[in-house]
Amino acid sequence: MVSALDPEIAGQLAEDLPPAVFRRIIATFETDLGRLTAELQACAVTANADGYQRAAHSLAGAAAAVGAIRLASEARLAMDPLQPEAPATLLPRLSAESRLAIAELHSLAQA
């Protein structure tokens, strides 16, 4: 199975940080994901390309910071105005990768 997380980044965070701090980072990441996903969806509905790209950029950065590499990759696609995939195609993948990343982060926090 291919992991949604980069084990070097996420694993290092889990090992180096006190468990309570790591759990707080996960909670903050979840909150950010919810907000940014809602922004992406709203911008897609209103055809706000600039807002869509800004939200995707923020999502890519947040995902990369916790090692959610596949989510970061999908968000970078959404950032690129020249890529051919419409939001209707990308947003479900972003949501799926978000769920996988959160689940794997929670698993790391339990370990």
C-alpha positions as CSV (number, residue, x, y, z in Angstrom):
1,M,0.0,0.0,0.0
2,V,1.3,3.4,-0.9
3,S,1.2,5.8,2.0
4,A,-0.4,9.2,1.9
5,L,2.4,10.5,4.1
6,D,6.1,11.0,3.6
7,P,7.5,8.8,6.4
8,E,10.5,11.0,6.8
9,I,8.6,14.1,7.4
10,A,5.5,12.8,9.3
11,G,7.5,10.2,11.1
12,Q,10.1,12.7,12.3
13,L,7.3,15.0,13.6
14,A,5.7,12.1,15.5
15,E,9.1,11.1,16.9
16,D,10.5,14.5,17.8
17,L,7.4,16.3,19.2
18,P,5.7,15.5,22.5
19,P,2.5,13.5,21.8
20,A,0.3,16.4,22.9
21,V,2.0,18.8,20.5
22,F,1.8,16.4,17.6
23,R,-1.9,15.8,18.3
24,R,-2.4,19.6,18.3
25,I,-0.6,19.9,15.0
26,I,-3.0,17.2,13.5
27,A,-6.0,19.1,14.9
28,T,-4.8,22.4,13.4
29,F,-4.1,20.6,10.1
30,E,-7.7,19.2,10.1
31,T,-9.2,22.6,10.8
32,D,-7.1,24.1,8.0
33,L,-8.1,21.3,5.6
34,G,-11.8,22.0,6.3
35,R,-11.5,25.7,5.8
36,L,-9.3,25.4,2.7
37,T,-11.4,22.7,1.1
38,A,-14.5,24.9,1.6
39,E,-12.7,27.9,0.1
40,L,-11.7,25.7,-2.9
41,Q,-15.2,24.6,-3.4
42,A,-16.7,28.0,-3.1
43,C,-14.2,29.5,-5.5
44,A,-14.8,26.7,-8.0
45,V,-18.6,27.4,-7.9
46,T,-18.1,31.1,-8.4
47,A,-15.3,30.7,-11.0
48,N,-13.0,32.7,-8.8
49,A,-9.7,31.4,-10.3
50,D,-7.5,33.6,-8.1
51,G,-9.1,32.5,-4.9
52,Y,-9.0,28.9,-6.0
53,Q,-5.3,29.1,-6.7
54,R,-4.6,30.9,-3.4
55,A,-6.6,28.3,-1.4
56,A,-4.8,25.5,-3.3
57,H,-1.4,27.1,-2.6
58,S,-2.2,27.3,1.1
59,L,-3.4,23.7,1.1
60,A,-0.3,22.5,-0.7
61,G,1.9,24.3,1.9
62,A,0.0,22.9,4.9
63,A,0.0,19.4,3.5
64,A,3.8,19.5,2.7
65,A,4.5,20.7,6.3
66,V,3.0,17.6,7.8
67,G,4.3,15.3,5.1
68,A,1.0,14.7,3.3
69,I,2.8,14.3,0.0
70,R,0.0,13.0,-2.2
71,L,-2.4,15.7,-0.9
72,A,0.3,18.4,-1.6
73,S,0.8,17.0,-5.1
74,E,-3.0,17.2,-5.8
75,A,-3.1,20.8,-4.4
76,R,-0.2,21.8,-6.6
77,L,-2.2,20.6,-9.6
78,A,-5.1,22.9,-8.5
79,M,-2.6,25.8,-8.2
80,D,-1.5,25.5,-11.8
81,P,-3.8,27.6,-14.1
82,L,-2.5,25.7,-17.1
83,Q,-3.3,22.2,-16.0
84,P,-6.2,20.7,-17.8
85,E,-8.2,19.1,-15.0
86,A,-11.3,21.0,-13.9
87,P,-12.1,21.5,-10.2
88,A,-15.0,19.0,-10.5
89,T,-12.3,16.4,-11.2
90,L,-9.6,17.6,-8.7
91,L,-11.8,18.4,-5.7
92,P,-13.0,14.8,-5.1
93,R,-9.3,13.6,-5.2
94,L,-8.3,16.4,-2.8
95,S,-11.0,15.3,-0.4
96,A,-10.0,11.6,-0.7
97,E,-6.3,12.5,-0.1
98,S,-7.3,14.7,2.8
99,R,-9.1,11.8,4.5
100,L,-6.2,9.4,3.9
101,A,-3.6,11.9,5.3
102,I,-5.7,12.6,8.4
103,A,-6.2,8.9,9.0
104,E,-2.5,8.1,8.7
105,L,-1.6,11.1,10.9
106,H,-4.0,9.9,13.6
107,S,-2.4,6.4,13.3
108,L,1.0,7.9,13.9
109,A,-0.3,9.8,16.9
110,Q,-1.6,6.5,18.4
111,A,1.7,4.7,17.9
